[in-house]
Amino acid sequence: MLKPQRLQKGDTVGVIAPASPPDLDSLAKALPFLRSLGLNVWIGPNVKRTYGYLAGIDRERLNDLHQMFRDPAIKGIFCAGGGYGTSRLAASIDYSLIRSNPKIFWGYSDITYLHTAIQRQTGLVTFHGPMLSSDVGKPDFDDPSKQRFSQLFDPEPFTYSDQTSPLQVISKGTASGRLVGGNLSLLVNSIGSPYEIETRNRLLLIEDVGEEPYRIDSFLSQLKLAGKLDEASGIVVGDFSDTEPKKRKETIELQEVFHHYLADLQKPVLSGFKIGHCLPHYAVPLGAEAELSSREKCLRVAPGVK
């Protein structure tokens, strides 16, 4: 496990768009928040580019990523938004550059593929948290979500309890391990690649948005058939929003889908965590040590910075 250095007031952080084009107006509205934390902000030179559903061609998005890790003046890297496109970069990333220059790397959704690839290749702890254009720049971005940015400055453990939001026990137990995962569809997309999600002796976080129950069923089926659910020490079920059936009225309720795949795993499985495409969105460090307990109904996560 490789932890990045914590931020300090006066540090400069970089902004990149490694997936789809961000909403530039929303991005602009997000920058004052970073500055309110005492940070200087440098926008990657290719953030405003577009190439269809991508924020510039692969080389441009990759250059911004590499430049941010290479520049010693940049102390942290924030993704403007998600969408699609990070899996196209994975095979071309200079992982030795990242390993030699460990920094805070923050995002979620499609950024899940980069979290997984970077951790598999370098061991760097990265951060699953709200993004600038997608979340921070929106008028409804809330205080609990803002407060979790403090973990980048102060390396303190975080306890997510039943008081944070109501949690439901799907399977009982207590287990520990590094917290890994993120967006469920992206985790499934990684299977069979050199950047495949590693769940053995780890706590697996899953979340998603806009997927009908049958799609979530197929994703969990793939994880089960690939051995990823059995290998995990526990499962953290984050937020699943906008899951209402659209193609047909007949469906299986989402909680029944979770129960089918997760209830008999004989390891702790808890749902109800506000982690994902939701507000509040509690950011967590991926790759950090954590403990999940059904008896205490909580997730404890070690600091992600040093």
N, C-alpha and C positions, 0 to 999 in steps of 0.2 A: 504494500500500500504506500503510495506516494502522495503526500499532502501538499497543497500549495501554500505559499506564505499568505498570511492574513493581510487585509487591506489596512491602510492608514489614511487619515485625512490628508489631502494634498496629493494623493496618488492619482495617476492617470489610468483610465480603463478604456478599452477599445470596444467598438460596436461592429458586428459583422452580420451579414445576411446569407447564411450558407444554404438556405432552402429556397422558398418562394419569395417574390418581391414583397417587402413589408409596406404597409400603408405609411407613407412618408409624413403625412399630417399627424397621425397618431404617434409616430416615432419622435417627431419634434416635440410633442407635448410630454413625452416621457423623459426627455433629457433633463429638465429642471429637477426631477426627483433624484436622479443620480448626483446632480450638483448639490442638492440639499444635504446629501450624505457627506459632503466635503470632497467629492471626487471631481477631477477634470475628465473630460470626455473627448475621445478622438474617434471620428467616424471613418470606417474603412473606405478606401477610395472607390470600391465597386458596389457599395451598399445600394446606390440609387439605380443601378443598371437592371435591365430586364431582358429576359430571353424566353418568351412564351410564359410558361408557368414557373420559370426559374429566375432567381435574382442574378442574372448574368450567366454567361457560359461557365462550364465547370472550372476552367482554368482561372477565371476571374474570382470566383468564390473561394477557390482553393488558395489563391494568392493572398487574399485578405486573411484567411485563417493562419497561414504560415507567417505572414508579416506580423500579426499580433503576437504570436508565440516567440518570434525571433527578436522583436524589439524590446530591449531591456527596460525601456521607459514605460511600457505597458504592463500593469500589474494584475489586470483581470480582463476577461473577455465576456461580453454579454451579447447574446443573439437577439436580433431585432424581432424575429418571428419564425414560425415554422412553415407548415404547408407540405412541400415535397422537395426532395433533391439531395439530402445529405448522404443517402446510400451511394449515390453516383460518385462521391468524393472519397469514400473510405479506402479504396485500393491505391489511391495516389497520395495519401497523406504521408508526410515525413514524420513518422512516429518517434524516431530518434531525436528530432528537433523538439518535440513536445516533452519527451522524457528528460532532456537536458535543460529544459526551460519550463518547469512545472508552474502553472498559473491557474487562477480561478477561471473556470469555464462554466457558463450559466445558460440554461435554456430547458425546454421540454418539448413535447409533441414530436415533430419530425426530428428534433435534435437528439431524440433517444438513440438513433442509429450512431451518432457521433459519441454519445456517452458510452455506449456499449463497445464500440470499436476502440476508443481511446483507452478504456479500462483494460480491455483484453490485451492490447499491445504495449501499454505503458504502466498500468497500475495506478494511474492518477485518479484521485478523488475529484469528481465533478459535481455540479449542482443542478438538481431538477427543480426549476423555479420559474415564476412568471416572467414573460419576455416583454421587451420594451414596447414594440408596436402592438403586439397582440393583447397586452394586458395593462402594463403600467401607464400607457398613454390614454387609456379609456377613462371616461368620467366616473365610472363606478368602481374603479380600483380602490380597494378598502385598506383600512389601517392594519388588520391582522396580517394581510399579505405583505404590506410594506415593512412591518416589524421584523419579518424573517430575514430581511437583508442584513440585519445586525450581526448574523452569524458569520459574515465575511470579515468583520472587524474584531469580534470577540470569540475566541474558540471555547465556547461553552456547550455542554451537552443539551439536547433538546428532548423533552418528554411530551409525546402526544398521547393524551389520556382521553377517557370518556367524557371529561369536562371540556376538552377542546372541541369535540363534536361527538354526538352519540355514535358509539361503536357497537357492532354486532358480532358475536362469536359464531363462526361457521364451523370451526373445528377447534377443540381444546388442546392446550399445551403451552409450553414455554420453550423458546429456542433463541439462539443467537447466531450471528454471522454478519458478513458484510451485506449492506443493503444495496441491491442492484435492481435494474429494470427500468420501468417507465411506460411509455405508450405501448399497449398490447399489440396492436397491428404491426408496429415497427419491430418489436421483439420477435414476432413470428417471421417477419421478413428477413431477419438475420440468420435464421436457422439454415444450416448447410453451407454457410460462408465462413471465411476465416475470422469473422467478427461476431460469430454466434454467441448469444447470451449464455454466460456460464452461471448456473444456479446451484451447483453442488456446494452444500454446507453454507448457503447464502439465504438471506431473506429476500424474496422476490416481490417487488412492487409492480402492480399492474393498474393501468387506468386507460380510458379512451373516451372518445366523443363521436357522436353521429353514427354509431354502429348499431344496427338492429340486433335483437337477441340472437337470431340465427347466426349472425356474423361473429358475435362474441363467442357463441357456442363453437363455431368452427376454429376460432383462434385458440381457445382453451383445449379443444380436441388435439390440435397440432402440438401444443406444448406438452400435453400428456403423452401423446404417441412418441414424441422426441425425448421423453424421460425428464423433461425440465421440471415438472411438478413434483415428481417423486424424488428428485435429487435435492430440491430446495429444502431448507430447514424450516421454513415457514413462509406464509403468503400474506402480503399486505395489499388488500383490495382498496384502491383509491377511488376517485370519483368516475362514474360512468354517466354521462349526461347525453341528452337528446337521443335516447335509445328507442323511442316509440316506433312500432312497426309502420312501415310506409308502403311496402309492396303488397302486403295482404293483411287482413284482419286477424287471421289465425296465428297464434304465437304461443310460445312458452315464456312465462314470466322470467325476467332476468335473474331474480333471486333464486329461482328454481334451477336455472342454468349454472349459477355459481355453486349451488348445493350439490348438483350432480357431479361436478368435477372436483370439488374442493372439500366436501364434508367428510369424506372417508380417508383422508390423507394421513391421519394419525399424527398431525403436527399442527401448531397454531395457525389458524387462518382467521383473520379479523377483517371486517369491511366497515365502510363508513368514513374512511379517512378523506379529508378535504385536500387531496393532493391530485392535481390534474387540471382539466379544463373547467375550472369552477372558481367561485369566490365565496369565502376566502380560499386562497391557494397557499398552503403551507409548504415552503421550499425545504428540501432535505438534501443532504450530501450523499451522493451515490458512491459506493465504495467504502464508506465509513462503517465501522463496527456498530452493530445495533442489536437490540433484544426485543422480542415480541412475546407478550404474555397475555393469554386469555383470562387467567385468574385475576390479574390486575387490570385487564382491559387497557393496555397501553403499549406504545412503541417508544423505546428509548434509543436515541441515536447519538453517537459520539460526535465531537466537533469534526468539521471537514477541513479546517485550516489549522496551520501551526503558528 
